[in-house]
């Protein structure tokens, strides 16, 4: 078995995608943006189960790292991924990532035969990062809070709640374990929706 030395952005994304595929059947991957990868389309199924294109990103268009959809929860999670949580903290990166989520939320309000019924789904911002040491709740809270404050300034109907996912390397087990981190404090309705969403991933949940 190959030993994982460092949890890069690519590794963190791959681990999370594998977990979703194996353990969170309510979710499916509508888009992933691997390094140097050719896949530049958001895909979904129509009412007959046929897979088709929902949106094709332009060559110079900034893309998210993952777009996940849950038809049962009527939810879309748009994810920004980094190799370490510090990579998410700069104001430049945060504003860029928030703009991607907000712009894509507008695009996904449109519909076609492969997206019909999903244009009114709730859009949520997700943050994904790798770690060799467990992220402190303080650092996670600061990062999530900064993104939530930036989202609050937007006008695109994105839920203010931000979901964080840490992919932590466990060297003794040669394993990477994922957990969800979130910052309580939104409205009761938003908290209830976020709780359902987080539980659906079947991962440990840590309050910041």
Secondary structure, DSSP 8 states (H G I E B T S, - for coil): --------HHHHHHHHHHHHHHH-TT-EEEEE--TT----EEEEE-TTS-EEEEEE--TT----SEEEEETTTTEEEEEEEESSGGGGTSHHHHHHHHHHHHHHHHHTTS--TTTTT-TT-EEEEEEEEEESS---HHHHHHHHHHHHHHHHT--S-EEEEEEEEEEEEETTTTEEEEEEEE---S-HHHHHHHHHHHHHTT-EEEE-
